[in-house]
Amino acid sequence: MVGSAVILTIVSVCVGFVIFVLAASGARGKWDRRLVIALFASAVVCLTVIPVSVALTAGVSPGTAG
């Protein structure tokens, strides 16, 4: 059975990838620089901060070691 931590991580990475592609296309399409930077920062959060915090939280929670 797939746990909620795994699902949250997968969803976060997928959303982060979509936001990263939007930021890249915005940079190529000469969108507003602030918007592109905000999209890129959001992608970094979705691709790194959320999965790491979920992994650390799931790793120290009792009853999740297998």
Backbone as ProteinMPNN parsed JSONL, in Angstrom:
{"seq_chain_A": "MVGSAVILTIVSVCVGFVIFVLAASGARGKWDRRLVIALFASAVVCLTVIPVSVALTAGVSPGTAG", "coords_chain_A": {"N_chain_A": [[0.841, -1.173, 0.0], [0.548, 2.174, -0.811], [1.753, 4.894, 0.937], [0.573, 7.996, 2.417], [2.614, 9.865, 2.52], [4.261, 9.193, 0.395], [2.56, 9.633, -1.77], [2.101, 12.399, -1.499], [4.703, 13.326, -1.965], [5.138, 12.506, -4.638], [3.121, 13.948, -5.969], [3.949, 16.547, -5.375], [6.43, 16.673, -6.698], [5.606, 16.315, -9.353], [3.956, 18.58, -9.73], [5.893, 20.535, -9.295], [7.573, 20.05, -11.494], [5.883, 20.796, -13.624], [5.533, 23.524, -13.029], [8.176, 24.332, -13.289], [8.581, 23.935, -16.045], [6.773, 25.822, -16.983], [8.045, 28.151, -16.038], [10.394, 28.062, -17.549], [9.388, 28.266, -20.161], [8.253, 30.745, -19.923], [10.511, 32.323, -19.566], [11.697, 32.024, -22.05], [9.714, 33.132, -23.58], [9.758, 35.799, -22.989], [8.342, 36.75, -20.724], [7.153, 38.656, -17.88], [9.812, 39.441, -15.758], [9.738, 39.183, -12.954], [7.61, 37.418, -12.58], [8.582, 35.096, -13.792], [10.763, 34.523, -12.12], [9.402, 34.104, -9.72], [7.895, 31.836, -10.419], [9.989, 30.037, -10.87], [11.14, 29.929, -8.306], [8.996, 28.815, -6.9], [8.903, 26.325, -8.151], [11.35, 25.253, -7.311], [10.857, 25.004, -4.591], [8.765, 23.115, -4.632], [10.093, 20.962, -5.792], [12.234, 20.383, -4.12], [12.184, 21.299, -1.31], [9.67, 20.509, -0.188], [9.552, 17.614, -0.748], [11.857, 16.791, 0.747], [11.253, 17.632, 3.356], [8.959, 16.1, 3.804], [10.061, 13.533, 3.639], [11.85, 13.548, 5.803], [10.073, 13.938, 7.906], [8.427, 11.653, 7.658], [10.329, 9.759, 8.085], [11.028, 9.924, 10.779], [8.706, 9.501, 12.115], [6.84, 7.418, 14.287], [6.133, 3.998, 13.613], [6.317, 3.947, 10.856], [8.387, 2.611, 9.751], [8.266, 0.298, 8.35]], "CA_chain_A": [[0.0, 0.0, 0.0], [1.314, 3.411, -0.909], [1.391, 5.796, 2.019], [0.26, 9.383, 2.058], [3.865, 10.594, 2.324], [4.718, 8.907, -0.971], [1.656, 10.326, -2.686], [2.394, 13.825, -1.395], [5.984, 13.568, -2.627], [4.945, 12.356, -6.082], [2.328, 15.09, -6.434], [4.781, 17.729, -5.264], [7.426, 16.647, -7.769], [4.904, 16.539, -10.626], [3.578, 19.997, -9.786], [7.129, 21.284, -9.454], [8.017, 19.913, -12.877], [5.009, 21.622, -14.461], [5.865, 24.922, -12.755], [9.495, 24.571, -13.873], [8.388, 24.072, -17.488], [6.158, 27.136, -17.179], [9.068, 29.17, -15.847], [11.298, 28.022, -18.704], [8.715, 28.828, -21.327], [8.101, 32.174, -19.665], [11.798, 32.972, -19.821], [11.878, 32.061, -23.507], [8.682, 33.976, -24.168], [9.939, 37.188, -22.527], [7.347, 37.149, -19.744], [7.649, 39.54, -16.833], [10.922, 38.796, -15.056], [9.317, 38.824, -11.589], [6.767, 36.228, -12.671], [9.45, 33.952, -14.086], [11.525, 34.231, -10.906], [8.454, 33.528, -8.761], [7.605, 30.471, -10.86], [11.185, 29.228, -10.632], [11.256, 29.71, -6.854], [7.943, 27.856, -6.536], [9.327, 25.012, -8.64], [12.409, 24.769, -6.431], [10.214, 24.575, -3.346], [8.024, 21.873, -4.88], [10.996, 19.88, -6.168], [13.243, 20.063, -3.109], [11.845, 21.539, 0.094], [8.536, 19.674, 0.233], [9.92, 16.195, -0.622], [12.812, 16.561, 1.834], [10.563, 17.738, 4.642], [8.081, 14.919, 3.936], [10.91, 12.361, 3.911], [12.346, 13.637, 7.163], [8.937, 13.734, 8.805], [8.007, 10.249, 7.588], [11.41, 8.923, 8.61], [11.103, 9.951, 12.238], [7.402, 9.17, 12.692], [6.771, 6.016, 14.73], [5.224, 3.134, 12.884], [6.449, 4.05, 9.413], [9.648, 2.002, 9.359], [8.104, -0.867, 7.516]], "C_chain_A": [[0.892, 1.244, 0.0], [0.812, 4.384, 0.157], [1.141, 7.214, 1.536], [1.518, 10.213, 1.847], [4.395, 10.407, 0.904], [3.854, 9.649, -1.984], [1.917, 11.826, -2.676], [3.702, 14.173, -2.101], [5.845, 13.493, -4.141], [4.181, 13.538, -6.647], [3.168, 16.365, -6.412], [5.811, 17.799, -6.387], [6.766, 16.884, -9.125], [4.495, 18.003, -10.791], [4.812, 20.87, -9.984], [7.666, 21.212, -10.865], [7.189, 20.789, -13.809], [5.33, 23.109, -14.264], [7.226, 25.269, -13.354], [9.403, 24.747, -15.382], [7.723, 25.411, -17.813], [7.179, 28.264, -17.03], [10.022, 29.212, -17.032], [10.638, 28.607, -19.942], [8.46, 30.322, -21.155], [9.387, 32.934, -19.906], [12.058, 33.065, -21.324], [10.899, 33.017, -24.17], [8.717, 35.418, -23.712], [8.792, 37.654, -21.636], [7.979, 38.104, -18.75], [8.678, 38.795, -15.984], [10.533, 38.363, -13.642], [8.466, 37.568, -11.578], [7.614, 34.982, -12.915], [10.245, 33.55, -12.849], [10.622, 33.602, -9.848], [8.094, 32.091, -9.136], [8.791, 29.55, -10.593], [11.351, 28.929, -9.141], [10.203, 28.713, -6.366], [8.313, 26.445, -6.98], [10.412, 24.424, -7.745], [11.824, 24.277, -5.112], [9.499, 23.242, -3.543], [8.948, 20.696, -5.177], [11.975, 19.491, -5.068], [12.717, 20.166, -1.684], [10.725, 20.614, 0.575], [8.915, 18.191, 0.297], [10.9, 15.908, 0.52], [12.118, 16.636, 3.184], [9.611, 16.563, 4.863], [8.917, 13.693, 4.283], [11.439, 12.39, 5.345], [11.241, 13.399, 8.179], [8.503, 12.271, 8.828], [9.07, 9.336, 8.177], [11.487, 8.89, 10.112], [9.763, 9.642, 12.903], [7.371, 7.718, 13.117], [5.77, 5.223, 13.895], [5.352, 3.208, 11.388], [7.705, 3.365, 8.905], [9.46, 0.689, 8.605], [7.281, -1.906, 8.141]], "O_chain_A": [[1.872, 1.322, 0.741], [-0.384, 4.658, 0.262], [1.457, 7.574, 0.402], [1.498, 11.171, 1.075], [4.91, 11.343, 0.292], [4.367, 10.226, -2.943], [1.95, 12.457, -3.733], [3.792, 15.206, -2.764], [6.386, 14.34, -4.852], [4.55, 14.074, -7.692], [3.099, 17.17, -7.341], [6.038, 18.864, -6.96], [7.326, 17.593, -9.962], [4.667, 18.589, -11.86], [4.78, 21.831, -10.752], [8.164, 22.209, -11.388], [7.738, 21.452, -14.688], [5.391, 23.863, -15.235], [7.414, 26.371, -13.869], [10.073, 25.613, -15.945], [8.07, 26.057, -18.801], [7.174, 29.219, -17.807], [10.416, 30.292, -17.47], [11.265, 29.359, -20.688], [8.454, 31.074, -22.13], [9.362, 34.064, -20.394], [12.58, 34.069, -21.808], [11.208, 33.635, -25.189], [7.803, 36.186, -24.014], [8.319, 38.784, -21.755], [9.188, 38.333, -18.774], [8.444, 37.668, -15.55], [10.949, 37.3, -13.182], [8.583, 36.744, -10.672], [7.381, 33.937, -12.307], [10.383, 32.361, -12.562], [11.033, 32.67, -9.157], [7.998, 31.228, -8.265], [8.617, 28.418, -10.142], [11.667, 27.801, -8.764], [10.489, 27.868, -5.518], [8.06, 25.479, -6.26], [10.394, 23.229, -7.452], [12.249, 23.251, -4.582], [9.618, 22.342, -2.712], [8.622, 19.555, -4.849], [12.498, 18.377, -5.08], [12.803, 19.198, -0.927], [10.838, 20.005, 1.639], [8.63, 17.548, 1.308], [10.78, 14.882, 1.189], [12.361, 15.804, 4.058], [9.472, 16.082, 5.988], [8.52, 12.896, 5.134], [11.468, 11.359, 6.018], [11.453, 12.735, 9.194], [8.242, 11.715, 9.894], [8.759, 8.268, 8.704], [11.97, 7.909, 10.676], [9.692, 9.534, 14.127], [7.837, 6.856, 12.371], [4.707, 5.721, 13.525], [4.558, 2.581, 10.686], [8.058, 3.524, 7.736], [10.447, 0.038, 8.26], [7.057, -2.958, 7.543]]}, "name": "protein", "num_of_chains": 1, "seq": "MVGSAVILTIVSVCVGFVIFVLAASGARGKWDRRLVIALFASAVVCLTVIPVSVALTAGVSPGTAG"}
